[in-house]
């Protein structure tokens, strides 16, 4: 069974802990679970969590601005060539990276844009370009960090030959050609990128709040031996994640290490345990606060979903997904929404 629910019920995808609820729950519906056998709830109405507030820095905004602007920038319409590059400048560069005298994969680029001081490149690269004038070429003897993602380059000494083509200057005339609605000046582009980043961080903030709530519940609630049927169902789901790396020619352990920093068995066991605790904890809270979904409400909701999807019947809308999956998802989402309204959120 699919664990995601056709994108209509919001999946609780939070901090690596929560996933969409469901995955074949016809025979182990959460509403029928005697949750007090498995979890003793804490004082969840008075939980206190800490989550960083939503904030967009000037540096983040400017990187977004330059990413958008660079697609329209050329030497002729945006270039400065009569001074040296300085911290905070965006430069257009060509470079070739060599290790042991041989160019390495991914180490060569033409017409790349780089904000000096952004920390986008390895240590020493950006510092080495400050004070260099457009048209000049420098050689930078550098070293990749020991924990670099590409193991062939990690810890290796390399030489980059870099030419600065021009320093980018933001200009209203160029912004006006970008085709963005109600954006024709640099100031408007800056506000546009700020708004995009803020909206993205707002969404991430909600996810962080949910994750912090679940982490607090896991820590403060008391759990007995978890229900084996749900645990095995969640293990099957976790296994499907690590085995999906086969599409890229990766075995489960390699894929799990790349994504989660652990071997496949450890990930499957840990993730399945967290998902099972999530299921029983949120269902227990739903039971306590009368947040369960009745048969009548579920029928009405599914009919509405079918109408919105443009199909003629609930059965056609459901396909391989059971109605009970939707009940599980809606109920646990109700419980999470209840918690979000009651917990104390501290913003350091």
Secondary structure in CASP SS format (residue, H / E / C, confidence):
PFRMAT SS
TARGET T0000
AUTHOR 0000-0000-0000
METHOD secondary structure of the structure
MODEL  1
X C 1.00
X C 1.00
X C 1.00
X C 1.00
X C 1.00
X C 1.00
X C 1.00
X C 1.00
X C 1.00
X C 1.00
X C 1.00
X C 1.00
X C 1.00
X E 1.00
X C 1.00
X C 1.00
X C 1.00
X E 1.00
X C 1.00
X C 1.00
X C 1.00
X C 1.00
X C 1.00
X C 1.00
X C 1.00
X C 1.00
X C 1.00
X C 1.00
X C 1.00
X H 1.00
X H 1.00
X H 1.00
X C 1.00
X C 1.00
X H 1.00
X H 1.00
X H 1.00
X C 1.00
X E 1.00
X E 1.00
X C 1.00
X C 1.00
X C 1.00
X H 1.00
X H 1.00
X H 1.00
X C 1.00
X E 1.00
X E 1.00
X E 1.00
X C 1.00
X C 1.00
X C 1.00
X C 1.00
X C 1.00
X C 1.00
X C 1.00
X H 1.00
X H 1.00
X H 1.00
X H 1.00
X H 1.00
X H 1.00
X H 1.00
X H 1.00
X H 1.00
X H 1.00
X H 1.00
X H 1.00
X C 1.00
X C 1.00
X C 1.00
X C 1.00
X C 1.00
X H 1.00
X H 1.00
X H 1.00
X H 1.00
X E 1.00
X E 1.00
X C 1.00
X C 1.00
X C 1.00
X E 1.00
X C 1.00
X C 1.00
X C 1.00
X C 1.00
X C 1.00
X E 1.00
X E 1.00
X E 1.00
X E 1.00
X E 1.00
X E 1.00
X E 1.00
X E 1.00
X E 1.00
X E 1.00
X C 1.00
X C 1.00
X E 1.00
X E 1.00
X E 1.00
X E 1.00
X E 1.00
X E 1.00
X E 1.00
X E 1.00
X E 1.00
X E 1.00
X E 1.00
X E 1.00
X E 1.00
X E 1.00
X C 1.00
X C 1.00
X C 1.00
X C 1.00
X C 1.00
X C 1.00
X C 1.00
X C 1.00
X C 1.00
X C 1.00
X C 1.00
X H 1.00
X H 1.00
X H 1.00
X C 1.00
X C 1.00
X C 1.00
X E 1.00
X C 1.00
X C 1.00
X C 1.00
X E 1.00
X E 1.00
X E 1.00
X E 1.00
X E 1.00
X E 1.00
X E 1.00
X C 1.00
X C 1.00
X C 1.00
X C 1.00
X C 1.00
X C 1.00
X C 1.00
X C 1.00
X C 1.00
X C 1.00
X C 1.00
X C 1.00
X C 1.00
X E 1.00
X E 1.00
X E 1.00
X E 1.00
X E 1.00
X E 1.00
X E 1.00
X E 1.00
X E 1.00
X E 1.00
X E 1.00
X E 1.00
X C 1.00
X C 1.00
X C 1.00
X H 1.00
X H 1.00
X H 1.00
X H 1.00
X C 1.00
X C 1.00
X C 1.00
X C 1.00
X C 1.00
X C 1.00
X C 1.00
X C 1.00
X C 1.00
X C 1.00
X H 1.00
X H 1.00
X H 1.00
X H 1.00
X H 1.00
X H 1.00
X H 1.00
X H 1.00
X H 1.00
X H 1.00
X H 1.00
X H 1.00
X H 1.00
X H 1.00
X H 1.00
X H 1.00
X H 1.00
X H 1.00
X H 1.00
X H 1.00
X H 1.00
X H 1.00
X H 1.00
X H 1.00
X H 1.00
X H 1.00
X H 1.00
X H 1.00
X H 1.00
X H 1.00
X H 1.00
X H 1.00
X H 1.00
X H 1.00
X H 1.00
X C 1.00
X E 1.00
X E 1.00
X C 1.00
X C 1.00
X C 1.00
X C 1.00
X H 1.00
X H 1.00
X H 1.00
X H 1.00
X H 1.00
X H 1.00
X H 1.00
X H 1.00
X H 1.00
X H 1.00
X H 1.00
X H 1.00
X H 1.00
X H 1.00
X H 1.00
X H 1.00
X H 1.00
X H 1.00
X H 1.00
X H 1.00
X H 1.00
X C 1.00
X C 1.00
X C 1.00
X H 1.00
X H 1.00
X H 1.00
X H 1.00
X H 1.00
X H 1.00
X H 1.00
X H 1.00
X H 1.00
X C 1.00
X C 1.00
X C 1.00
X H 1.00
X H 1.00
X H 1.00
X H 1.00
X H 1.00
X H 1.00
X H 1.00
X H 1.00
X H 1.00
X H 1.00
X H 1.00
X H 1.00
X H 1.00
X H 1.00
X H 1.00
X H 1.00
X H 1.00
X H 1.00
X H 1.00
X H 1.00
X H 1.00
X H 1.00
X H 1.00
X H 1.00
X H 1.00
X C 1.00
X C 1.00
X C 1.00
X C 1.00
X C 1.00
X C 1.00
X H 1.00
X H 1.00
X H 1.00
X H 1.00
X H 1.00
X H 1.00
X H 1.00
X H 1.00
X H 1.00
X H 1.00
X H 1.00
X H 1.00
X H 1.00
X H 1.00
X H 1.00
X C 1.00
X C 1.00
X C 1.00
X C 1.00
X H 1.00
X H 1.00
X H 1.00
X H 1.00
X H 1.00
X C 1.00
X C 1.00
X C 1.00
X C 1.00
X H 1.00
X H 1.00
X H 1.00
X H 1.00
X H 1.00
X H 1.00
X H 1.00
X H 1.00
X H 1.00
X H 1.00
X H 1.00
X H 1.00
X H 1.00
X H 1.00
X H 1.00
X H 1.00
X H 1.00
X H 1.00
X H 1.00
X H 1.00
X C 1.00
X E 1.00
X E 1.00
X E 1.00
X C 1.00
X C 1.00
END
